Amino acid sequence: MQVTVLADAEVVAEAVAERLLQERRGSDQRPLGLATGRTMVPVYAALRRRFDRLSRPEQQAIRQGWRSFNLDEYVGLGPSDPRSFAAFMAEQLQGPLGLALAQVQLPDGLAVDSQQEAGRYRAALKAAGGIGLQLLGLGSNGHVGFNEPPCGPEAPCRCLALSAATRAQNAAAFGGDAAAVPARAITLGLAEILAAERILLVVTGAAKASILRRALLEPACPEVPASSLQHHPRLEVLVDGEAAAALPPAR
Ligand code: GLP
């Protein structure tokens, strides 16, 4: 595992954006695994700025090769609902970069049968070759994607109930009302996440310092789903000084 501590969330976002662009310029044309959440807002802003500075041919090459699969979506929300992750991705990335909708895949939160949709999404990702680089944020309760604790490394893409902690954490997008946050979501499992060739975990802010320490330094356990990442052979962690506060200094 390689942990890089950068000054603040802005510097982290610039570094992540550069990695994502490099990835799309590279020869590995397996899909990117993308994440939503507040941590990713400055990341996608930095990505848009960097994309705008590229030449037309470079932009076109990136557009042509783009293929990404998002981690998760709320059950019951579709792209026309601004609180859906589909709407988040359309606003932050797909629209501004001029990508076709089909290039930025997410689970369909409006599918009639969510469990079946999870199976379809898993199969679509497999057919696309699996994830090359997986971008991840970290939930305050240690979840990645929406893999709520307890969750072991074999958990597949599925529909599951969100915890009270996660609904509270994400309430801001729902007018501050945790009860308005959908009760269920479809998420890639730890199985698909750990099958990615490389993983880039991005964590910023003081509120994540203690869970980050548990995820990286304590023995892996289902109560902290992100701790399964420790066993991944190519895990890179990019954090700001605040999130790194509980890590040993010399890391
Ligand atoms: C959300 C998402 C995760 C995200 C995490 C952290 O619920 N399902 O993919 O990484 O929680 O969110 P934030 O960046 O807003 O703290």
py3Dmol code that shows the C-alpha trace and the ligand (Angstrom):
import py3Dmol

protein = """\
ATOM      1  CA  MET A   1       0.000   0.000   0.000  1.00  0.00           C
ATOM      2  CA  GLN A   2       1.277   3.444  -0.876  1.00  0.00           C
ATOM      3  CA  VAL A   3      -0.012   6.343   1.229  1.00  0.00           C
ATOM      4  CA  THR A   4       0.601   9.902   0.028  1.00  0.00           C
ATOM      5  CA  VAL A   5      -0.275  12.813   2.291  1.00  0.00           C
ATOM      6  CA  LEU A   6      -0.844  16.122   0.515  1.00  0.00           C
ATOM      7  CA  ALA A   7      -1.422  19.563   1.991  1.00  0.00           C
ATOM      8  CA  ASP A   8      -5.170  19.932   1.576  1.00  0.00           C
ATOM      9  CA  ALA A   9      -8.239  18.686  -0.273  1.00  0.00           C
ATOM     10  CA  GLU A  10      -7.557  20.951  -3.270  1.00  0.00           C
ATOM     11  CA  VAL A  11      -4.069  19.547  -3.799  1.00  0.00           C
ATOM     12  CA  VAL A  12      -5.445  16.021  -3.396  1.00  0.00           C
ATOM     13  CA  ALA A  13      -8.152  16.749  -5.981  1.00  0.00           C
ATOM     14  CA  GLU A  14      -5.598  18.030  -8.500  1.00  0.00           C
ATOM     15  CA  ALA A  15      -3.449  14.921  -8.033  1.00  0.00           C
ATOM     16  CA  VAL A  16      -6.424  12.575  -8.440  1.00  0.00           C
ATOM     17  CA  ALA A  17      -7.671  14.428 -11.528  1.00  0.00           C
ATOM     18  CA  GLU A  18      -4.247  14.122 -13.124  1.00  0.00           C
ATOM     19  CA  ARG A  19      -4.210  10.372 -12.384  1.00  0.00           C
ATOM     20  CA  LEU A  20      -7.622   9.915 -13.976  1.00  0.00           C
ATOM     21  CA  LEU A  21      -6.597  11.771 -17.110  1.00  0.00           C
ATOM     22  CA  GLN A  22      -3.338   9.820 -17.352  1.00  0.00           C
ATOM     23  CA  GLU A  23      -5.365   6.674 -17.032  1.00  0.00           C
ATOM     24  CA  ARG A  24      -7.558   7.641 -19.979  1.00  0.00           C
ATOM     25  CA  ARG A  25      -4.505   8.557 -22.037  1.00  0.00           C
ATOM     26  CA  GLY A  26      -2.819   5.219 -21.290  1.00  0.00           C
ATOM     27  CA  SER A  27      -3.005   1.969 -23.165  1.00  0.00           C
ATOM     28  CA  ASP A  28      -5.172   0.175 -20.563  1.00  0.00           C
ATOM     29  CA  GLN A  29      -8.622   0.714 -21.959  1.00  0.00           C
ATOM     30  CA  ARG A  30     -10.431  -1.144 -19.234  1.00  0.00           C
ATOM     31  CA  PRO A  31     -13.170   0.972 -17.671  1.00  0.00           C
ATOM     32  CA  LEU A  32     -12.524   3.410 -14.870  1.00  0.00           C
ATOM     33  CA  GLY A  33     -14.404   2.786 -11.641  1.00  0.00           C
ATOM     34  CA  LEU A  34     -15.879   6.062 -10.441  1.00  0.00           C
ATOM     35  CA  ALA A  35     -17.309   7.310  -7.161  1.00  0.00           C
ATOM     36  CA  THR A  36     -19.675  10.049  -6.033  1.00  0.00           C
ATOM     37  CA  GLY A  37     -19.855  11.967  -2.747  1.00  0.00           C
ATOM     38  CA  ARG A  38     -18.553  15.296  -1.498  1.00  0.00           C
ATOM     39  CA  THR A  39     -14.934  14.139  -1.622  1.00  0.00           C
ATOM     40  CA  MET A  40     -15.265  13.788  -5.392  1.00  0.00           C
ATOM     41  CA  VAL A  41     -16.734  17.256  -6.083  1.00  0.00           C
ATOM     42  CA  PRO A  42     -13.315  19.015  -6.119  1.00  0.00           C
ATOM     43  CA  VAL A  43     -11.820  16.003  -7.953  1.00  0.00           C
ATOM     44  CA  TYR A  44     -14.260  16.313 -10.859  1.00  0.00           C
ATOM     45  CA  ALA A  45     -13.896  20.116 -10.842  1.00  0.00           C
ATOM     46  CA  ALA A  46     -10.129  19.694 -11.214  1.00  0.00           C
ATOM     47  CA  LEU A  47     -10.674  17.098 -13.929  1.00  0.00           C
ATOM     48  CA  ARG A  48     -12.915  19.487 -15.897  1.00  0.00           C
ATOM     49  CA  ARG A  49     -10.350  22.291 -15.604  1.00  0.00           C
ATOM     50  CA  ARG A  50      -7.542  20.030 -16.787  1.00  0.00           C
ATOM     51  CA  PHE A  51      -9.672  18.659 -19.612  1.00  0.00           C
ATOM     52  CA  ASP A  52     -10.505  22.201 -20.781  1.00  0.00           C
ATOM     53  CA  ARG A  53      -6.799  23.003 -21.047  1.00  0.00           C
ATOM     54  CA  LEU A  54      -6.081  20.046 -23.375  1.00  0.00           C
ATOM     55  CA  SER A  55      -5.855  20.447 -27.133  1.00  0.00           C
ATOM     56  CA  ARG A  56      -8.888  19.492 -29.232  1.00  0.00           C
ATOM     57  CA  PRO A  57      -7.291  16.244 -30.487  1.00  0.00           C
ATOM     58  CA  GLU A  58      -6.357  15.254 -26.916  1.00  0.00           C
ATOM     59  CA  GLN A  59      -9.880  15.966 -25.731  1.00  0.00           C
ATOM     60  CA  GLN A  60     -11.274  13.947 -28.593  1.00  0.00           C
ATOM     61  CA  ALA A  61      -9.008  10.992 -27.827  1.00  0.00           C
ATOM     62  CA  ILE A  62     -10.128  10.980 -24.201  1.00  0.00           C
ATOM     63  CA  ARG A  63     -13.790  11.286 -25.212  1.00  0.00           C
ATOM     64  CA  GLN A  64     -13.496   8.417 -27.645  1.00  0.00           C
ATOM     65  CA  GLY A  65     -11.847   6.049 -25.188  1.00  0.00           C
ATOM     66  CA  TRP A  66     -13.985   6.902 -22.167  1.00  0.00           C
ATOM     67  CA  ARG A  67     -15.718   4.048 -20.404  1.00  0.00           C
ATOM     68  CA  SER A  68     -16.585   4.172 -16.726  1.00  0.00           C
ATOM     69  CA  PHE A  69     -18.709   2.285 -14.232  1.00  0.00           C
ATOM     70  CA  ASN A  70     -19.872   4.033 -11.092  1.00  0.00           C
ATOM     71  CA  LEU A  71     -19.953   2.265  -7.780  1.00  0.00           C
ATOM     72  CA  ASP A  72     -23.522   2.753  -6.758  1.00  0.00           C
ATOM     73  CA  GLU A  73     -26.976   4.302  -7.026  1.00  0.00           C
ATOM     74  CA  TYR A  74     -29.939   4.843  -4.723  1.00  0.00           C
ATOM     75  CA  VAL A  75     -32.928   2.590  -5.340  1.00  0.00           C
ATOM     76  CA  GLY A  76     -35.903   4.694  -6.422  1.00  0.00           C
ATOM     77  CA  LEU A  77     -33.947   7.602  -7.899  1.00  0.00           C
ATOM     78  CA  GLY A  78     -33.412   8.075 -11.635  1.00  0.00           C
ATOM     79  CA  PRO A  79     -31.272  10.496 -13.643  1.00  0.00           C
ATOM     80  CA  SER A  80     -33.991  13.161 -13.682  1.00  0.00           C
ATOM     81  CA  ASP A  81     -33.841  13.402  -9.877  1.00  0.00           C
ATOM     82  CA  PRO A  82     -31.019  15.819  -8.953  1.00  0.00           C
ATOM     83  CA  ARG A  83     -30.266  13.773  -5.829  1.00  0.00           C
ATOM     84  CA  SER A  84     -29.449  10.634  -7.811  1.00  0.00           C
ATOM     85  CA  PHE A  85     -25.852   9.656  -8.451  1.00  0.00           C
ATOM     86  CA  ALA A  86     -26.764   9.499 -12.152  1.00  0.00           C
ATOM     87  CA  ALA A  87     -27.634  13.213 -12.041  1.00  0.00           C
ATOM     88  CA  PHE A  88     -24.426  13.926 -10.086  1.00  0.00           C
ATOM     89  CA  MET A  89     -22.323  12.229 -12.761  1.00  0.00           C
ATOM     90  CA  ALA A  90     -24.191  13.907 -15.619  1.00  0.00           C
ATOM     91  CA  GLU A  91     -23.610  17.326 -14.068  1.00  0.00           C
ATOM     92  CA  GLN A  92     -20.044  16.804 -12.856  1.00  0.00           C
ATOM     93  CA  LEU A  93     -18.562  14.802 -15.699  1.00  0.00           C
ATOM     94  CA  GLN A  94     -20.614  13.379 -18.546  1.00  0.00           C
ATOM     95  CA  GLY A  95     -22.133  16.689 -19.708  1.00  0.00           C
ATOM     96  CA  PRO A  96     -19.075  18.938 -19.235  1.00  0.00           C
ATOM     97  CA  LEU A  97     -16.681  16.469 -20.931  1.00  0.00           C
ATOM     98  CA  GLY A  98     -19.121  15.878 -23.785  1.00  0.00           C
ATOM     99  CA  LEU A  99     -19.403  12.134 -23.175  1.00  0.00           C
ATOM    100  CA  ALA A 100     -22.299  10.001 -24.373  1.00  0.00           C
ATOM    101  CA  LEU A 101     -24.604   8.794 -21.604  1.00  0.00           C
ATOM    102  CA  ALA A 102     -23.693   5.170 -22.343  1.00  0.00           C
ATOM    103  CA  GLN A 103     -20.007   5.912 -21.665  1.00  0.00           C
ATOM    104  CA  VAL A 104     -20.730   6.665 -18.000  1.00  0.00           C
ATOM    105  CA  GLN A 105     -22.499   3.627 -16.586  1.00  0.00           C
ATOM    106  CA  LEU A 106     -24.368   3.455 -13.290  1.00  0.00           C
ATOM    107  CA  PRO A 107     -26.776   0.942 -11.815  1.00  0.00           C
ATOM    108  CA  ASP A 108     -30.369   1.814 -12.726  1.00  0.00           C
ATOM    109  CA  GLY A 109     -32.054   3.006  -9.537  1.00  0.00           C
ATOM    110  CA  LEU A 110     -35.443   2.823 -11.228  1.00  0.00           C
ATOM    111  CA  ALA A 111     -35.204  -0.809 -12.321  1.00  0.00           C
ATOM    112  CA  VAL A 112     -38.343  -2.757 -11.409  1.00  0.00           C
ATOM    113  CA  ASP A 113     -36.288  -5.524  -9.793  1.00  0.00           C
ATOM    114  CA  SER A 114     -33.231  -4.035  -8.062  1.00  0.00           C
ATOM    115  CA  GLN A 115     -31.600  -7.361  -7.269  1.00  0.00           C
ATOM    116  CA  GLN A 116     -31.877  -8.364 -10.919  1.00  0.00           C
ATOM    117  CA  GLU A 117     -30.460  -4.979 -11.916  1.00  0.00           C
ATOM    118  CA  ALA A 118     -27.463  -5.599  -9.640  1.00  0.00           C
ATOM    119  CA  GLY A 119     -26.895  -8.887 -11.498  1.00  0.00           C
ATOM    120  CA  ARG A 120     -27.171  -7.152 -14.857  1.00  0.00           C
ATOM    121  CA  TYR A 121     -24.709  -4.440 -13.780  1.00  0.00           C
ATOM    122  CA  ARG A 122     -22.211  -7.009 -12.492  1.00  0.00           C
ATOM    123  CA  ALA A 123     -22.440  -8.887 -15.805  1.00  0.00           C
ATOM    124  CA  ALA A 124     -22.032  -5.665 -17.832  1.00  0.00           C
ATOM    125  CA  LEU A 125     -18.884  -4.805 -15.897  1.00  0.00           C
ATOM    126  CA  LYS A 126     -17.519  -8.302 -16.388  1.00  0.00           C
ATOM    127  CA  ALA A 127     -18.240  -8.138 -20.116  1.00  0.00           C
ATOM    128  CA  ALA A 128     -16.326  -4.834 -20.259  1.00  0.00           C
ATOM    129  CA  GLY A 129     -13.262  -6.560 -18.786  1.00  0.00           C
ATOM    130  CA  GLY A 130     -13.581  -5.422 -15.145  1.00  0.00           C
ATOM    131  CA  ILE A 131     -12.225  -2.216 -13.662  1.00  0.00           C
ATOM    132  CA  GLY A 132      -8.741  -0.915 -14.516  1.00  0.00           C
ATOM    133  CA  LEU A 133      -8.406   1.903 -11.966  1.00  0.00           C
ATOM    134  CA  GLN A 134     -11.030   2.091  -9.215  1.00  0.00           C
ATOM    135  CA  LEU A 135     -11.544   5.482  -7.547  1.00  0.00           C
ATOM    136  CA  LEU A 136     -12.938   5.220  -4.015  1.00  0.00           C
ATOM    137  CA  GLY A 137     -14.078   7.545  -1.262  1.00  0.00           C
ATOM    138  CA  LEU A 138     -14.546   6.402   2.318  1.00  0.00           C
ATOM    139  CA  GLY A 139     -17.790   6.411   4.268  1.00  0.00           C
ATOM    140  CA  SER A 140     -17.666   7.582   7.894  1.00  0.00           C
ATOM    141  CA  ASN A 141     -18.654   4.077   8.992  1.00  0.00           C
ATOM    142  CA  GLY A 142     -15.933   2.480   6.862  1.00  0.00           C
ATOM    143  CA  HIS A 143     -18.051   1.665   3.825  1.00  0.00           C
ATOM    144  CA  VAL A 144     -16.729   1.822   0.277  1.00  0.00           C
ATOM    145  CA  GLY A 145     -19.314   2.166  -2.455  1.00  0.00           C
ATOM    146  CA  PHE A 146     -22.331   1.314  -0.344  1.00  0.00           C
ATOM    147  CA  ASN A 147     -20.827  -1.830   1.157  1.00  0.00           C
ATOM    148  CA  GLU A 148     -22.195  -1.340   4.631  1.00  0.00           C
ATOM    149  CA  PRO A 149     -20.663  -3.035   7.664  1.00  0.00           C
ATOM    150  CA  PRO A 150     -20.496  -5.920   8.269  1.00  0.00           C
ATOM    151  CA  CYS A 151     -19.194  -6.816   4.823  1.00  0.00           C
ATOM    152  CA  GLY A 152     -16.526  -9.291   3.791  1.00  0.00           C
ATOM    153  CA  PRO A 153     -14.320  -9.311   0.678  1.00  0.00           C
ATOM    154  CA  GLU A 154     -16.483 -11.794  -1.247  1.00  0.00           C
ATOM    155  CA  ALA A 155     -19.639  -9.632  -1.254  1.00  0.00           C
ATOM    156  CA  PRO A 156     -20.830  -9.227  -4.879  1.00  0.00           C
ATOM    157  CA  CYS A 157     -22.694  -6.409  -6.616  1.00  0.00           C
ATOM    158  CA  ARG A 158     -26.130  -6.354  -4.971  1.00  0.00           C
ATOM    159  CA  CYS A 159     -29.053  -4.369  -3.683  1.00  0.00           C
ATOM    160  CA  LEU A 160     -28.876  -3.738   0.067  1.00  0.00           C
ATOM    161  CA  ALA A 161     -30.358  -1.708   2.921  1.00  0.00           C
ATOM    162  CA  LEU A 162     -28.473   1.448   3.879  1.00  0.00           C
ATOM    163  CA  SER A 163     -27.485   1.882   7.514  1.00  0.00           C
ATOM    164  CA  ALA A 164     -28.858   4.670   9.692  1.00  0.00           C
ATOM    165  CA  ALA A 165     -25.310   6.075   9.870  1.00  0.00           C
ATOM    166  CA  THR A 166     -25.020   6.298   6.082  1.00  0.00           C
ATOM    167  CA  ARG A 167     -28.454   7.834   5.661  1.00  0.00           C
ATOM    168  CA  ALA A 168     -27.493  10.458   8.260  1.00  0.00           C
ATOM    169  CA  GLN A 169     -24.129  11.040   6.550  1.00  0.00           C
ATOM    170  CA  ASN A 170     -25.807  11.650   3.185  1.00  0.00           C
ATOM    171  CA  ALA A 171     -28.809  13.627   4.501  1.00  0.00           C
ATOM    172  CA  ALA A 172     -27.425  16.996   3.341  1.00  0.00           C
ATOM    173  CA  ALA A 173     -28.382  16.177  -0.259  1.00  0.00           C
ATOM    174  CA  PHE A 174     -31.923  15.457   0.943  1.00  0.00           C
ATOM    175  CA  GLY A 175     -32.651  18.726   2.724  1.00  0.00           C
ATOM    176  CA  GLY A 176     -30.929  17.517   5.893  1.00  0.00           C
ATOM    177  CA  ASP A 177     -33.584  14.844   6.464  1.00  0.00           C
ATOM    178  CA  ALA A 178     -32.057  11.384   6.961  1.00  0.00           C
ATOM    179  CA  ALA A 179     -35.507   9.804   6.610  1.00  0.00           C
ATOM    180  CA  ALA A 180     -35.721  11.224   3.071  1.00  0.00           C
ATOM    181  CA  VAL A 181     -32.543   9.370   2.023  1.00  0.00           C
ATOM    182  CA  PRO A 182     -33.558   6.213   0.134  1.00  0.00           C
ATOM    183  CA  ALA A 183     -33.531   3.120   2.335  1.00  0.00           C
ATOM    184  CA  ARG A 184     -31.827   0.922  -0.271  1.00  0.00           C
ATOM    185  CA  ALA A 185     -29.093   1.142  -2.866  1.00  0.00           C
ATOM    186  CA  ILE A 186     -27.396  -0.939  -5.531  1.00  0.00           C
ATOM    187  CA  THR A 187     -23.639  -1.146  -5.106  1.00  0.00           C
ATOM    188  CA  LEU A 188     -20.691  -2.881  -6.651  1.00  0.00           C
ATOM    189  CA  GLY A 189     -19.513  -5.371  -4.039  1.00  0.00           C
ATOM    190  CA  LEU A 190     -16.115  -5.628  -2.432  1.00  0.00           C
ATOM    191  CA  ALA A 191     -15.618  -8.568  -4.817  1.00  0.00           C
ATOM    192  CA  GLU A 192     -15.744  -6.349  -7.938  1.00  0.00           C
ATOM    193  CA  ILE A 193     -13.843  -3.523  -6.211  1.00  0.00           C
ATOM    194  CA  LEU A 194     -11.024  -5.831  -5.105  1.00  0.00           C
ATOM    195  CA  ALA A 195     -10.892  -7.331  -8.611  1.00  0.00           C
ATOM    196  CA  ALA A 196      -9.844  -3.923 -10.005  1.00  0.00           C
ATOM    197  CA  GLU A 197      -6.292  -3.864 -11.264  1.00  0.00           C
ATOM    198  CA  ARG A 198      -5.478  -0.751  -9.207  1.00  0.00           C
ATOM    199  CA  ILE A 199      -7.342   1.092  -6.452  1.00  0.00           C
ATOM    200  CA  LEU A 200      -7.071   4.777  -5.590  1.00  0.00           C
ATOM    201  CA  LEU A 201      -8.626   5.583  -2.207  1.00  0.00           C
ATOM    202  CA  VAL A 202      -9.167   9.309  -1.655  1.00  0.00           C
ATOM    203  CA  VAL A 203      -9.868  10.601   1.832  1.00  0.00           C
ATOM    204  CA  THR A 204     -10.030  14.214   2.988  1.00  0.00           C
ATOM    205  CA  GLY A 205     -11.105  16.090   6.107  1.00  0.00           C
ATOM    206  CA  ALA A 206     -10.672  15.652   9.853  1.00  0.00           C
ATOM    207  CA  ALA A 207     -13.954  13.736  10.208  1.00  0.00           C
ATOM    208  CA  LYS A 208     -12.428  10.760   8.366  1.00  0.00           C
ATOM    209  CA  ALA A 209      -9.145  10.587  10.329  1.00  0.00           C
ATOM    210  CA  SER A 210     -10.151   7.907  12.791  1.00  0.00           C
ATOM    211  CA  ILE A 211     -11.987   5.623  10.350  1.00  0.00           C
ATOM    212  CA  LEU A 212      -9.078   5.948   7.906  1.00  0.00           C
ATOM    213  CA  ARG A 213      -6.691   4.793  10.605  1.00  0.00           C
ATOM    214  CA  ARG A 214      -8.925   1.799  11.382  1.00  0.00           C
ATOM    215  CA  ALA A 215      -9.253   0.940   7.693  1.00  0.00           C
ATOM    216  CA  LEU A 216      -5.527   1.032   6.958  1.00  0.00           C
ATOM    217  CA  LEU A 217      -3.782   0.054  10.157  1.00  0.00           C
ATOM    218  CA  GLU A 218      -6.001  -2.256  12.170  1.00  0.00           C
ATOM    219  CA  PRO A 219      -6.466  -5.904  11.203  1.00  0.00           C
ATOM    220  CA  ALA A 220      -8.971  -6.234   8.366  1.00  0.00           C
ATOM    221  CA  CYS A 221     -12.473  -7.052   9.602  1.00  0.00           C
ATOM    222  CA  PRO A 222     -16.038  -7.016   8.212  1.00  0.00           C
ATOM    223  CA  GLU A 223     -16.985  -4.202  10.625  1.00  0.00           C
ATOM    224  CA  VAL A 224     -14.770  -1.850   8.589  1.00  0.00           C
ATOM    225  CA  PRO A 225     -15.411  -2.889   4.956  1.00  0.00           C
ATOM    226  CA  ALA A 226     -12.646  -0.601   3.639  1.00  0.00           C
ATOM    227  CA  SER A 227     -10.106  -2.597   5.655  1.00  0.00           C
ATOM    228  CA  SER A 228     -10.377  -5.352   2.997  1.00  0.00           C
ATOM    229  CA  LEU A 229      -8.486  -2.979   0.697  1.00  0.00           C
ATOM    230  CA  GLN A 230      -5.316  -3.609   2.738  1.00  0.00           C
ATOM    231  CA  HIS A 231      -4.909  -6.931   0.939  1.00  0.00           C
ATOM    232  CA  HIS A 232      -5.080  -5.420  -2.536  1.00  0.00           C
ATOM    233  CA  PRO A 233      -1.686  -5.626  -4.269  1.00  0.00           C
ATOM    234  CA  ARG A 234      -1.958  -2.179  -5.868  1.00  0.00           C
ATOM    235  CA  LEU A 235      -3.676   0.093  -3.395  1.00  0.00           C
ATOM    236  CA  GLU A 236      -2.747   3.764  -3.435  1.00  0.00           C
ATOM    237  CA  VAL A 237      -4.155   6.117  -0.809  1.00  0.00           C
ATOM    238  CA  LEU A 238      -4.230   9.872  -1.352  1.00  0.00           C
ATOM    239  CA  VAL A 239      -5.147  11.910   1.713  1.00  0.00           C
ATOM    240  CA  ASP A 240      -4.964  15.458   2.984  1.00  0.00           C
ATOM    241  CA  GLY A 241      -3.213  16.442   6.210  1.00  0.00           C
ATOM    242  CA  GLU A 242      -6.460  16.479   8.187  1.00  0.00           C
ATOM    243  CA  ALA A 243      -7.506  12.961   7.228  1.00  0.00           C
ATOM    244  CA  ALA A 244      -3.948  11.738   7.868  1.00  0.00           C
ATOM    245  CA  ALA A 245      -3.903  13.146  11.411  1.00  0.00           C
ATOM    246  CA  ALA A 246      -4.310   9.732  13.093  1.00  0.00           C
ATOM    247  CA  LEU A 247      -1.751   7.940  10.874  1.00  0.00           C
ATOM    248  CA  PRO A 248       1.862   7.531  12.016  1.00  0.00           C
ATOM    249  CA  PRO A 249       3.933  10.500  10.765  1.00  0.00           C
ATOM    250  CA  ALA A 250       6.519   8.596   8.707  1.00  0.00           C
ATOM    251  CA  ARG A 251       4.098   6.805   6.399  1.00  0.00           C
TER     252      ARG A 251
END
"""
ligand_1 = """\
16
GLP
C -21.244 7.693 -0.035
C -20.961 6.869 -1.312
C -19.538 6.477 -1.336
C -18.713 7.672 -0.916
C -18.867 7.843 0.568
C -18.188 9.079 1.121
O -22.338 7.283 0.653
N -21.780 5.724 -1.501
O -19.195 6.020 -2.637
O -17.365 7.459 -1.195
O -20.213 7.729 0.937
O -18.942 10.219 0.855
P -18.387 11.687 1.055
O -17.304 11.856 0.061
O -19.560 12.566 0.783
O -17.887 11.792 2.453
"""
view = py3Dmol.view(width=600, height=400)
view.addModel(protein, "pdb")
view.setStyle({"model": 0}, {"cartoon": {"style": "trace"}})
view.addModel(ligand_1, "xyz")
view.setStyle({"model": 1}, {"stick": {}})
view.zoomTo()
view.show()
